[in-house]
Amino acid sequence: MNDTMVTLVGNVATGVEYRDTATGGVARFRFAVTARRWDRERGTWADGHTSFYTVFAWRTLGANLAASVSVGEPLVVHGRLKVREEERDGQRKTFVDIDALAVGHDLTRGTAAFRRVAKGEPRLTERQESGAAGPVRDPWDTGPAPAAGESAASAPLSPSATEESVQVLKPVP
């Protein structure tokens, strides 16, 4: 199939909405992409026009987006470009959507920590909806689960999360 594939760099403009569907769930959010141009006369970078896209992410990607992304965060989105026209209130409107295949934080503007989701682990939304017994854990907590009657704050951290295991890289002069 001849899909138009695009890669966009921008910022999350709205909160990620996640809905379970018969095919495994979908996440949706608006994405703002602003062109930056070098202004030779002023010798500075200037913002150009901002384009807005609606990004859809299906199944596991959608669930992971809902648990990982907040408004204002810089992302790189790669996916299929979809342009559609609709008539609303007697006017033709054009909408540009992206069916995301891959999404990640833009590491040119910050750092991120990756956490693999274990197979069979319930998605964050499922744990919240089911009202699972016990305290709700921070999704970024890499330590072991607290023992019965122990709070998450007092649980010991795993060796991978201790300060000694963190390697700090210094820039090369």
C-alpha positions as CSV (number, residue, x, y, z in Angstrom):
1,M,0.0,0.0,0.0
2,N,1.2,3.5,-0.8
3,D,0.9,5.3,2.6
4,T,2.5,8.6,3.2
5,M,4.9,8.2,6.1
6,V,5.9,11.2,8.1
7,T,8.1,12.0,11.1
8,L,7.1,15.1,13.1
9,V,9.0,16.8,15.9
10,G,6.9,19.0,18.2
11,N,5.0,19.2,21.5
12,V,2.0,17.6,23.0
13,A,-0.8,20.1,22.9
14,T,-3.6,18.3,24.7
15,G,-3.8,15.5,27.3
16,V,-3.7,12.0,26.0
17,E,-7.2,10.5,25.9
18,Y,-7.3,6.7,26.1
19,R,-10.3,4.5,25.3
20,D,-10.6,0.7,25.3
21,T,-12.0,-0.7,22.1
22,A,-12.8,-4.1,20.7
23,T,-9.4,-4.1,19.0
24,G,-7.4,-3.3,22.1
25,G,-7.7,0.4,22.8
26,V,-6.8,3.7,21.2
27,A,-5.1,6.9,22.5
28,R,-5.6,10.3,20.9
29,F,-3.9,13.7,21.4
30,R,-3.2,16.9,19.6
31,F,0.3,17.6,18.5
32,A,1.8,21.0,17.7
33,V,4.6,21.4,15.3
34,T,6.2,24.9,14.9
35,A,8.7,25.6,12.1
36,R,11.8,27.4,13.2
37,R,13.8,29.5,10.8
38,W,17.0,31.4,11.0
39,D,16.4,35.1,10.5
40,R,19.6,36.5,8.8
41,E,18.6,40.1,9.4
42,R,18.3,39.7,13.2
43,G,20.7,36.9,13.6
44,T,18.3,34.9,15.7
45,W,15.9,32.0,15.3
46,A,12.3,32.9,14.7
47,D,9.1,30.8,15.1
48,G,7.1,30.2,12.0
49,H,3.6,28.9,11.6
50,T,2.3,26.2,14.0
51,S,0.6,23.2,12.5
52,F,-1.7,21.0,14.6
53,Y,-2.2,17.3,14.1
54,T,-4.4,14.7,15.8
55,V,-2.3,11.7,16.6
56,F,-3.9,8.2,17.0
57,A,-2.1,5.3,18.6
58,W,-3.6,1.9,18.8
59,R,-3.2,-1.1,21.1
60,T,0.0,-1.3,23.2
61,L,1.4,2.0,21.8
62,G,-1.8,3.8,22.8
63,A,-1.7,2.4,26.4
64,N,1.9,3.2,26.8
65,L,1.4,6.7,25.5
66,A,-1.4,7.3,28.0
67,A,0.9,6.2,30.9
68,S,3.9,8.1,29.7
69,V,3.1,11.4,28.0
70,S,1.9,14.8,29.4
71,V,0.9,18.1,27.9
72,G,3.9,20.2,26.8
73,E,6.4,17.4,26.5
74,P,8.6,17.3,23.3
75,L,8.0,14.2,21.2
76,V,9.0,12.7,17.9
77,V,6.0,11.0,16.2
78,H,6.4,8.7,13.2
79,G,3.4,7.3,11.3
80,R,0.9,7.4,8.5
81,L,-0.4,10.7,7.3
82,K,-4.2,10.9,6.8
83,V,-5.9,13.9,5.4
84,R,-9.7,14.0,5.6
85,E,-12.4,16.6,4.8
86,E,-15.7,17.0,6.6
87,E,-18.6,19.4,6.4
88,R,-19.5,21.0,9.7
89,D,-22.0,23.8,10.1
90,G,-22.2,24.2,6.3
91,Q,-18.4,24.7,5.9
92,R,-15.8,22.3,4.5
93,K,-13.1,21.6,7.1
94,T,-9.8,19.8,6.5
95,F,-8.3,17.6,9.2
96,V,-4.8,16.1,9.3
97,D,-4.3,13.0,11.4
98,I,-1.4,10.8,12.1
99,D,-1.8,7.0,12.7
100,A,1.3,6.6,14.9
101,L,3.7,3.7,14.5
102,A,6.3,4.9,16.9
103,V,6.4,7.8,19.4
104,G,9.3,8.9,21.7
105,H,10.5,11.8,23.7
106,D,12.7,14.2,21.9
107,L,16.0,13.7,23.6
108,T,17.5,16.9,22.1
109,R,15.4,18.8,24.6
110,G,15.7,16.6,27.7
111,T,16.3,13.2,29.2
112,A,14.0,10.2,29.6
113,A,14.1,6.9,31.4
114,F,12.7,3.8,29.6
115,R,10.8,1.2,31.5
116,R,9.8,-2.0,29.7
117,V,6.3,-3.2,30.4
118,A,6.3,-6.9,31.5
119,K,4.2,-9.3,29.6
120,G,0.9,-9.9,31.3
121,E,1.3,-6.8,33.5
122,P,-2.0,-4.9,33.5
123,R,-2.0,-1.5,31.8
124,L,-2.2,1.5,34.1
125,T,-5.8,2.2,33.1
126,E,-6.9,-1.3,33.9
127,R,-5.4,-1.1,37.4
128,Q,-7.1,2.2,38.1
129,E,-10.5,1.1,36.8
130,S,-10.5,-2.3,38.6
131,G,-9.7,-0.7,42.0
132,A,-7.1,-3.3,42.6
133,A,-6.3,-4.0,46.2
134,G,-3.3,-2.3,47.7
135,P,-1.7,1.1,47.0
136,V,-1.4,2.3,43.5
137,R,2.2,2.3,42.6
138,D,4.0,5.1,40.8
139,P,4.4,3.8,37.2
140,W,8.0,5.1,37.2
141,D,9.0,3.3,40.4
142,T,11.6,0.6,39.5
143,G,11.9,-0.8,43.0
144,P,10.2,-4.1,44.2
145,A,6.5,-4.1,45.2
146,P,6.0,-3.2,48.9
147,A,5.3,-6.1,51.2
148,A,1.8,-6.5,52.7
149,G,1.2,-3.6,55.1
150,E,4.3,-1.7,53.9
151,S,3.9,1.6,52.1
152,A,5.5,2.2,48.7
153,A,7.6,5.0,50.2
154,S,9.2,2.7,52.8
155,A,9.9,-0.2,50.4
156,P,13.6,-0.8,49.7
157,L,14.8,0.0,46.3
158,S,16.3,-2.6,44.0
159,P,20.1,-2.4,43.3
160,S,19.3,-1.0,39.8
161,A,17.6,2.0,41.3
162,T,20.2,2.8,43.9
163,E,22.3,5.9,43.6
164,E,25.6,3.8,43.4
165,S,24.4,2.2,40.1
166,V,23.8,5.5,38.4
167,Q,26.5,6.4,36.0
168,V,27.0,10.1,35.3
169,L,28.5,11.0,31.9
170,K,30.5,14.1,31.7
171,P,30.8,16.1,28.4
172,V,34.1,15.8,26.6
173,P,35.9,19.2,26.5
